[in-house]
Amino acid sequence: DVKRAMDLQFKLMPLHKNLFVEANPIPVKWAVARLGLSGGALRLPLTPLTPANEPVVETAMRAVGLL
């Protein structure tokens, strides 16, 4: 169903955009941990999501109904 796929794509676009505010997979791991689905542990050279970007990712998650 192309229409449904496009509707979902446009709905999720804010999340997709903001999951790349920092190097992948840092924001993705933070988002998954925020959902309580993972410990969010990172290994070097990755570092935690910066505090300045936490509300950016959280707002995007809220916008698409994940929170």
N, CA, C and O atoms as a CHARMM CRD file, in Angstrom:
* protein
*
  268
    1    1 ASP  N      0.85500  -1.17700   0.00000 PROA 1      0.00000
    2    1 ASP  CA     0.00000   0.00000   0.00000 PROA 1      0.00000
    3    1 ASP  C      0.90300   1.24200   0.00000 PROA 1      0.00000
    4    1 ASP  O      1.43500   1.63500   1.03800 PROA 1      0.00000
    5    2 VAL  N      1.06000   1.83500  -1.15200 PROA 2      0.00000
    6    2 VAL  CA     1.97700   2.96600  -1.31900 PROA 2      0.00000
    7    2 VAL  C      1.53500   4.16700  -0.49600 PROA 2      0.00000
    8    2 VAL  O      2.37300   4.83700   0.10700 PROA 2      0.00000
    9    3 LYS  N      0.24000   4.45300  -0.45700 PROA 3      0.00000
   10    3 LYS  CA    -0.23400   5.61600   0.30200 PROA 3      0.00000
   11    3 LYS  C      0.09400   5.46300   1.78800 PROA 3      0.00000
   12    3 LYS  O      0.57500   6.40500   2.41700 PROA 3      0.00000
   13    4 ARG  N     -0.16200   4.29600   2.34300 PROA 4      0.00000
   14    4 ARG  CA     0.14100   4.07000   3.76800 PROA 4      0.00000
   15    4 ARG  C      1.64000   4.18200   4.02100 PROA 4      0.00000
   16    4 ARG  O      2.05500   4.76500   5.02300 PROA 4      0.00000
   17    5 ALA  N      2.44600   3.63700   3.13500 PROA 5      0.00000
   18    5 ALA  CA     3.89900   3.73200   3.28200 PROA 5      0.00000
   19    5 ALA  C      4.35200   5.18800   3.25900 PROA 5      0.00000
   20    5 ALA  O      5.20300   5.58500   4.05500 PROA 5      0.00000
   21    6 MET  N      3.79600   5.97900   2.36000 PROA 6      0.00000
   22    6 MET  CA     4.17600   7.39700   2.29500 PROA 6      0.00000
   23    6 MET  C      3.70000   8.14900   3.53100 PROA 6      0.00000
   24    6 MET  O      4.41700   9.00800   4.04500 PROA 6      0.00000
   25    7 ASP  N      2.49600   7.83500   4.01600 PROA 7      0.00000
   26    7 ASP  CA     1.99500   8.47000   5.23600 PROA 7      0.00000
   27    7 ASP  C      2.92400   8.18200   6.41300 PROA 7      0.00000
   28    7 ASP  O      3.25400   9.08200   7.18600 PROA 7      0.00000
   29    8 LEU  N      3.34300   6.92200   6.54500 PROA 8      0.00000
   30    8 LEU  CA     4.26800   6.55700   7.62700 PROA 8      0.00000
   31    8 LEU  C      5.61500   7.24800   7.46200 PROA 8      0.00000
   32    8 LEU  O      6.20200   7.71600   8.43800 PROA 8      0.00000
   33    9 GLN  N      6.10000   7.31000   6.23600 PROA 9      0.00000
   34    9 GLN  CA     7.38400   7.97500   5.97500 PROA 9      0.00000
   35    9 GLN  C      7.33400   9.43300   6.41000 PROA 9      0.00000
   36    9 GLN  O      8.24500   9.91500   7.08400 PROA 9      0.00000
   37   10 PHE  N      6.26800  10.13700   6.02400 PROA 10     0.00000
   38   10 PHE  CA     6.15900  11.55100   6.38900 PROA 10     0.00000
   39   10 PHE  C      5.95900  11.72700   7.88900 PROA 10     0.00000
   40   10 PHE  O      6.46000  12.68900   8.47100 PROA 10     0.00000
   41   11 LYS  N      5.23000  10.80400   8.52400 PROA 11     0.00000
   42   11 LYS  CA     5.03300  10.88200   9.97000 PROA 11     0.00000
   43   11 LYS  C      6.36300  10.70400  10.70600 PROA 11     0.00000
   44   11 LYS  O      6.62600  11.39000  11.69300 PROA 11     0.00000
   45   12 LEU  N      7.19900   9.78100  10.22400 PROA 12     0.00000
   46   12 LEU  CA     8.45700   9.46300  10.90200 PROA 12     0.00000
   47   12 LEU  C      9.62600  10.36400  10.50700 PROA 12     0.00000
   48   12 LEU  O     10.70300  10.26900  11.09600 PROA 12     0.00000
   49   13 MET  N      9.42800  11.22600   9.52900 PROA 13     0.00000
   50   13 MET  CA    10.52300  12.05700   9.03300 PROA 13     0.00000
   51   13 MET  C     11.20800  12.89900  10.12200 PROA 13     0.00000
   52   13 MET  O     12.43600  12.98200  10.12300 PROA 13     0.00000
   53   14 PRO  N     10.46300  13.52900  11.05000 PROA 14     0.00000
   54   14 PRO  CA    11.16100  14.28700  12.11000 PROA 14     0.00000
   55   14 PRO  C     12.09300  13.40200  12.94300 PROA 14     0.00000
   56   14 PRO  O     13.17600  13.83000  13.34200 PROA 14     0.00000
   57   15 LEU  N     11.66800  12.18700  13.19500 PROA 15     0.00000
   58   15 LEU  CA    12.51400  11.27000  13.95800 PROA 15     0.00000
   59   15 LEU  C     13.73900  10.87800  13.14400 PROA 15     0.00000
   60   15 LEU  O     14.86200  10.92100  13.64700 PROA 15     0.00000
   61   16 HSD  N     13.52700  10.49800  11.89600 PROA 16     0.00000
   62   16 HSD  CA    14.66100  10.11200  11.04200 PROA 16     0.00000
   63   16 HSD  C     15.68800  11.23600  10.95600 PROA 16     0.00000
   64   16 HSD  O     16.89100  10.99600  11.06000 PROA 16     0.00000
   65   17 LYS  N     15.21500  12.44100  10.76700 PROA 17     0.00000
   66   17 LYS  CA    16.11900  13.60000  10.65500 PROA 17     0.00000
   67   17 LYS  C     16.93500  13.78600  11.93800 PROA 17     0.00000
   68   17 LYS  O     18.14500  14.00800  11.88700 PROA 17     0.00000
   69   18 ASN  N     16.27000  13.69500  13.07100 PROA 18     0.00000
   70   18 ASN  CA    16.93800  14.00100  14.33400 PROA 18     0.00000
   71   18 ASN  C     17.72100  12.83200  14.92000 PROA 18     0.00000
   72   18 ASN  O     18.43900  13.01100  15.90400 PROA 18     0.00000
   73   19 LEU  N     17.60000  11.65600  14.34700 PROA 19     0.00000
   74   19 LEU  CA    18.45400  10.55200  14.78600 PROA 19     0.00000
   75   19 LEU  C     19.86100  10.67300  14.21100 PROA 19     0.00000
   76   19 LEU  O     20.71700   9.82700  14.47000 PROA 19     0.00000
   77   20 PHE  N     20.09600  11.72400  13.43400 PROA 20     0.00000
   78   20 PHE  CA    21.42800  11.95200  12.86300 PROA 20     0.00000
   79   20 PHE  C     22.02000  13.28700  13.32200 PROA 20     0.00000
   80   20 PHE  O     22.87900  13.84900  12.64300 PROA 20     0.00000
   81   21 VAL  N     21.55800  13.80500  14.48800 PROA 21     0.00000
   82   21 VAL  CA    22.12900  15.05300  15.00700 PROA 21     0.00000
   83   21 VAL  C     23.56700  14.84200  15.46600 PROA 21     0.00000
   84   21 VAL  O     24.33200  15.79800  15.59400 PROA 21     0.00000
   85   22 GLU  N     23.92700  13.59200  15.71200 PROA 22     0.00000
   86   22 GLU  CA    25.30500  13.21800  16.04000 PROA 22     0.00000
   87   22 GLU  C     25.61700  11.94300  15.26200 PROA 22     0.00000
   88   22 GLU  O     24.75500  11.39300  14.57700 PROA 22     0.00000
   89   23 ALA  N     26.84800  11.48700  15.37700 PROA 23     0.00000
   90   23 ALA  CA    27.26500  10.28900  14.63400 PROA 23     0.00000
   91   23 ALA  C     26.37600   9.09700  14.98300 PROA 23     0.00000
   92   23 ALA  O     26.07900   8.83400  16.14800 PROA 23     0.00000
   93   24 ASN  N     25.96700   8.39100  13.94400 PROA 24     0.00000
   94   24 ASN  CA    25.19000   7.18300  14.12700 PROA 24     0.00000
   95   24 ASN  C     26.11600   6.11500  14.71500 PROA 24     0.00000
   96   24 ASN  O     27.24500   6.01200  14.23400 PROA 24     0.00000
   97   25 PRO  N     25.74600   5.33500  15.68600 PROA 25     0.00000
   98   25 PRO  CA    24.43100   5.07500  16.24000 PROA 25     0.00000
   99   25 PRO  C     24.16900   5.75400  17.57700 PROA 25     0.00000
  100   25 PRO  O     23.28100   5.32200  18.31300 PROA 25     0.00000
  101   26 ILE  N     24.90800   6.79400  17.91000 PROA 26     0.00000
  102   26 ILE  CA    24.77700   7.41100  19.23400 PROA 26     0.00000
  103   26 ILE  C     23.33400   7.83200  19.53300 PROA 26     0.00000
  104   26 ILE  O     22.80000   7.41000  20.55800 PROA 26     0.00000
  105   27 PRO  N     22.67200   8.64300  18.69100 PROA 27     0.00000
  106   27 PRO  CA    21.29800   9.03600  19.00100 PROA 27     0.00000
  107   27 PRO  C     20.32100   7.85200  19.00600 PROA 27     0.00000
  108   27 PRO  O     19.36700   7.83800  19.78400 PROA 27     0.00000
  109   28 VAL  N     20.55800   6.87200  18.14600 PROA 28     0.00000
  110   28 VAL  CA    19.68000   5.69800  18.10300 PROA 28     0.00000
  111   28 VAL  C     19.78700   4.92500  19.41100 PROA 28     0.00000
  112   28 VAL  O     18.77100   4.53400  19.98600 PROA 28     0.00000
  113   29 LYS  N     21.00400   4.70400  19.88200 PROA 29     0.00000
  114   29 LYS  CA    21.19200   3.98700  21.14400 PROA 29     0.00000
  115   29 LYS  C     20.56600   4.76200  22.30500 PROA 29     0.00000
  116   29 LYS  O     19.98000   4.16200  23.20500 PROA 29     0.00000
  117   30 TRP  N     20.68800   6.09600  22.29000 PROA 30     0.00000
  118   30 TRP  CA    20.08600   6.90700  23.34400 PROA 30     0.00000
  119   30 TRP  C     18.56600   6.75800  23.30200 PROA 30     0.00000
  120   30 TRP  O     17.93100   6.59500  24.34400 PROA 30     0.00000
  121   31 ALA  N     17.97900   6.81200  22.10600 PROA 31     0.00000
  122   31 ALA  CA    16.52600   6.70600  21.95700 PROA 31     0.00000
  123   31 ALA  C     16.02000   5.34300  22.42700 PROA 31     0.00000
  124   31 ALA  O     14.99200   5.25800  23.10000 PROA 31     0.00000
  125   32 VAL  N     16.73500   4.28600  22.07800 PROA 32     0.00000
  126   32 VAL  CA    16.33700   2.94300  22.49000 PROA 32     0.00000
  127   32 VAL  C     16.42500   2.82300  24.01000 PROA 32     0.00000
  128   32 VAL  O     15.54900   2.22600  24.63600 PROA 32     0.00000
  129   33 ALA  N     17.47100   3.38200  24.60300 PROA 33     0.00000
  130   33 ALA  CA    17.60200   3.37000  26.06400 PROA 33     0.00000
  131   33 ALA  C     16.48600   4.19000  26.70000 PROA 33     0.00000
  132   33 ALA  O     15.95500   3.80700  27.74300 PROA 33     0.00000
  133   34 ARG  N     16.12400   5.31200  26.08300 PROA 34     0.00000
  134   34 ARG  CA    15.04000   6.16300  26.59600 PROA 34     0.00000
  135   34 ARG  C     13.71800   5.40600  26.60900 PROA 34     0.00000
  136   34 ARG  O     12.86600   5.65100  27.46300 PROA 34     0.00000
  137   35 LEU  N     13.54600   4.48600  25.66200 PROA 35     0.00000
  138   35 LEU  CA    12.34900   3.64700  25.61700 PROA 35     0.00000
  139   35 LEU  C     12.42600   2.48000  26.60400 PROA 35     0.00000
  140   35 LEU  O     11.45900   1.73700  26.77300 PROA 35     0.00000
  141   36 GLY  N     13.58100   2.32700  27.25200 PROA 36     0.00000
  142   36 GLY  CA    13.75700   1.24800  28.21500 PROA 36     0.00000
  143   36 GLY  C     14.01600  -0.10600  27.56600 PROA 36     0.00000
  144   36 GLY  O     13.79800  -1.14500  28.18800 PROA 36     0.00000
  145   37 LEU  N     14.47700  -0.09800  26.32600 PROA 37     0.00000
  146   37 LEU  CA    14.69000  -1.34000  25.59200 PROA 37     0.00000
  147   37 LEU  C     16.14400  -1.78800  25.56300 PROA 37     0.00000
  148   37 LEU  O     16.44400  -2.87200  25.06200 PROA 37     0.00000
  149   38 SER  N     17.06200  -0.96300  26.09700 PROA 38     0.00000
  150   38 SER  CA    18.48400  -1.29100  26.03200 PROA 38     0.00000
  151   38 SER  C     19.21000  -0.51800  27.11500 PROA 38     0.00000
  152   38 SER  O     18.71500   0.48800  27.62300 PROA 38     0.00000
  153   39 GLY  N     20.38900  -1.00300  27.45900 PROA 39     0.00000
  154   39 GLY  CA    21.19900  -0.28700  28.43100 PROA 39     0.00000
  155   39 GLY  C     21.88900   0.93000  27.85500 PROA 39     0.00000
  156   39 GLY  O     22.37800   1.77800  28.60200 PROA 39     0.00000
  157   40 GLY  N     21.93400   1.03000  26.53200 PROA 40     0.00000
  158   40 GLY  CA    22.54600   2.18300  25.89600 PROA 40     0.00000
  159   40 GLY  C     24.05500   2.22900  25.99200 PROA 40     0.00000
  160   40 GLY  O     24.65800   3.27300  25.74000 PROA 40     0.00000
  161   41 ALA  N     24.68500   1.10600  26.35300 PROA 41     0.00000
  162   41 ALA  CA    26.13700   1.09400  26.51400 PROA 41     0.00000
  163   41 ALA  C     26.83900   1.34400  25.18600 PROA 41     0.00000
  164   41 ALA  O     26.44800   0.81300  24.14600 PROA 41     0.00000
  165   42 LEU  N     27.87000   2.15500  25.24400 PROA 42     0.00000
  166   42 LEU  CA    28.67200   2.46900  24.06300 PROA 42     0.00000
  167   42 LEU  C     30.10900   2.04400  24.31000 PROA 42     0.00000
  168   42 LEU  O     30.58800   2.04700  25.44400 PROA 42     0.00000
  169   43 ARG  N     30.78400   1.68000  23.23300 PROA 43     0.00000
  170   43 ARG  CA    32.21100   1.38100  23.31100 PROA 43     0.00000
  171   43 ARG  C     32.95500   2.44300  22.52600 PROA 43     0.00000
  172   43 ARG  O     32.43100   2.99400  21.55700 PROA 43     0.00000
  173   44 LEU  N     34.17000   2.72700  22.94300 PROA 44     0.00000
  174   44 LEU  CA    34.98600   3.69700  22.22000 PROA 44     0.00000
  175   44 LEU  C     35.13100   3.26300  20.76800 PROA 44     0.00000
  176   44 LEU  O     35.24900   2.06800  20.49800 PROA 44     0.00000
  177   45 PRO  N     35.12600   4.17000  19.86100 PROA 45     0.00000
  178   45 PRO  CA    35.29800   5.60900  19.98200 PROA 45     0.00000
  179   45 PRO  C     33.99800   6.38400  20.17900 PROA 45     0.00000
  180   45 PRO  O     34.01400   7.61500  20.18900 PROA 45     0.00000
  181   46 LEU  N     32.86200   5.67900  20.33600 PROA 46     0.00000
  182   46 LEU  CA    31.59200   6.37900  20.53800 PROA 46     0.00000
  183   46 LEU  C     31.52900   6.97700  21.92900 PROA 46     0.00000
  184   46 LEU  O     32.12500   6.45800  22.87300 PROA 46     0.00000
  185   47 THR  N     30.80700   8.06100  22.04000 PROA 47     0.00000
  186   47 THR  CA    30.59400   8.73700  23.31700 PROA 47     0.00000
  187   47 THR  C     29.09400   8.92500  23.49900 PROA 47     0.00000
  188   47 THR  O     28.34300   8.82200  22.53000 PROA 47     0.00000
  189   48 PRO  N     28.64200   9.19700  24.71900 PROA 48     0.00000
  190   48 PRO  CA    27.20800   9.40200  24.93800 PROA 48     0.00000
  191   48 PRO  C     26.67700  10.59500  24.13900 PROA 48     0.00000
  192   48 PRO  O     27.42500  11.49500  23.75700 PROA 48     0.00000
  193   49 LEU  N     25.37600  10.57400  23.90300 PROA 49     0.00000
  194   49 LEU  CA    24.71100  11.70400  23.26600 PROA 49     0.00000
  195   49 LEU  C     24.93300  12.93900  24.12700 PROA 49     0.00000
  196   49 LEU  O     24.79100  12.87300  25.34800 PROA 49     0.00000
  197   50 THR  N     25.27600  14.05100  23.51500 PROA 50     0.00000
  198   50 THR  CA    25.51900  15.26500  24.28800 PROA 50     0.00000
  199   50 THR  C     24.21900  15.74200  24.92400 PROA 50     0.00000
  200   50 THR  O     23.14900  15.60800  24.33000 PROA 50     0.00000
  201   51 PRO  N     24.30800  16.30200  26.13900 PROA 51     0.00000
  202   51 PRO  CA    23.11000  16.79700  26.81100 PROA 51     0.00000
  203   51 PRO  C     22.31100  17.79200  25.96100 PROA 51     0.00000
  204   51 PRO  O     21.08500  17.84200  26.05700 PROA 51     0.00000
  205   52 ALA  N     22.99000  18.57400  25.14100 PROA 52     0.00000
  206   52 ALA  CA    22.28800  19.55000  24.29600 PROA 52     0.00000
  207   52 ALA  C     21.39400  18.86700  23.26600 PROA 52     0.00000
  208   52 ALA  O     20.38300  19.43900  22.85700 PROA 52     0.00000
  209   53 ASN  N     21.74800  17.65500  22.83900 PROA 53     0.00000
  210   53 ASN  CA    20.95100  16.95500  21.82600 PROA 53     0.00000
  211   53 ASN  C     19.91600  15.99600  22.40300 PROA 53     0.00000
  212   53 ASN  O     19.07100  15.48600  21.66700 PROA 53     0.00000
  213   54 GLU  N     19.96900  15.74500  23.70300 PROA 54     0.00000
  214   54 GLU  CA    18.96300  14.86700  24.30600 PROA 54     0.00000
  215   54 GLU  C     17.54600  15.39400  24.08400 PROA 54     0.00000
  216   54 GLU  O     16.68300  14.62500  23.66000 PROA 54     0.00000
  217   55 PRO  N     17.26700  16.68400  24.35500 PROA 55     0.00000
  218   55 PRO  CA    15.89900  17.16600  24.10600 PROA 55     0.00000
  219   55 PRO  C     15.52800  17.18200  22.62700 PROA 55     0.00000
  220   55 PRO  O     14.34900  17.07600  22.29000 PROA 55     0.00000
  221   56 VAL  N     16.50300  17.31100  21.74700 PROA 56     0.00000
  222   56 VAL  CA    16.23100  17.28300  20.30400 PROA 56     0.00000
  223   56 VAL  C     15.68100  15.91200  19.91800 PROA 56     0.00000
  224   56 VAL  O     14.66300  15.81600  19.23400 PROA 56     0.00000
  225   57 VAL  N     16.35400  14.86100  20.35700 PROA 57     0.00000
  226   57 VAL  CA    15.92300  13.50400  20.02800 PROA 57     0.00000
  227   57 VAL  C     14.61800  13.17900  20.75500 PROA 57     0.00000
  228   57 VAL  O     13.71900  12.57200  20.17300 PROA 57     0.00000
  229   58 GLU  N     14.51100  13.57700  22.01500 PROA 58     0.00000
  230   58 GLU  CA    13.28800  13.29400  22.77400 PROA 58     0.00000
  231   58 GLU  C     12.07900  13.99400  22.15700 PROA 58     0.00000
  232   58 GLU  O     11.00300  13.40200  22.07600 PROA 58     0.00000
  233   59 THR  N     12.23800  15.23000  21.72800 PROA 59     0.00000
  234   59 THR  CA    11.14000  15.95400  21.08000 PROA 59     0.00000
  235   59 THR  C     10.71400  15.24900  19.79900 PROA 59     0.00000
  236   59 THR  O      9.52000  15.14600  19.51600 PROA 59     0.00000
  237   60 ALA  N     11.67100  14.76700  19.02900 PROA 60     0.00000
  238   60 ALA  CA    11.35200  14.03300  17.80100 PROA 60     0.00000
  239   60 ALA  C     10.61800  12.73100  18.12500 PROA 60     0.00000
  240   60 ALA  O      9.69700  12.34200  17.40700 PROA 60     0.00000
  241   61 MET  N     11.02200  12.06300  19.19600 PROA 61     0.00000
  242   61 MET  CA    10.34500  10.83500  19.59700 PROA 61     0.00000
  243   61 MET  C      8.90400  11.12500  20.00100 PROA 61     0.00000
  244   61 MET  O      7.99300  10.36700  19.66800 PROA 61     0.00000
  245   62 ARG  N      8.70600  12.22400  20.71800 PROA 62     0.00000
  246   62 ARG  CA     7.34500  12.61500  21.10800 PROA 62     0.00000
  247   62 ARG  C      6.50400  12.97500  19.88600 PROA 62     0.00000
  248   62 ARG  O      5.31900  12.64700  19.82200 PROA 62     0.00000
  249   63 ALA  N      7.11600  13.64600  18.92700 PROA 63     0.00000
  250   63 ALA  CA     6.39200  14.09500  17.73100 PROA 63     0.00000
  251   63 ALA  C      5.81900  12.92600  16.93400 PROA 63     0.00000
  252   63 ALA  O      4.79400  13.07300  16.26700 PROA 63     0.00000
  253   64 VAL  N      6.47000  11.77400  16.99800 PROA 64     0.00000
  254   64 VAL  CA     5.98000  10.61700  16.24200 PROA 64     0.00000
  255   64 VAL  C      5.23500   9.61700  17.13000 PROA 64     0.00000
  256   64 VAL  O      4.85500   8.53700  16.67700 PROA 64     0.00000
  257   65 GLY  N      5.03000   9.98700  18.39900 PROA 65     0.00000
  258   65 GLY  CA     4.22700   9.15800  19.28200 PROA 65     0.00000
  259   65 GLY  C      4.95600   8.02500  19.97500 PROA 65     0.00000
  260   65 GLY  O      4.32100   7.09300  20.46800 PROA 65     0.00000
  261   66 LEU  N      6.28100   8.08900  20.02100 PROA 66     0.00000
  262   66 LEU  CA     7.03000   7.04500  20.72400 PROA 66     0.00000
  263   66 LEU  C      7.06100   7.27100  22.22800 PROA 66     0.00000
  264   66 LEU  O      7.26700   6.32800  22.99300 PROA 66     0.00000
  265   67 LEU  N      6.86200   8.49300  22.65200 PROA 67     0.00000
  266   67 LEU  CA     6.84300   8.81900  24.09300 PROA 67     0.00000
  267   67 LEU  C      5.53900   9.50300  24.43700 PROA 67     0.00000
  268   67 LEU  O      5.31600   9.86200  25.59300 PROA 67     0.00000
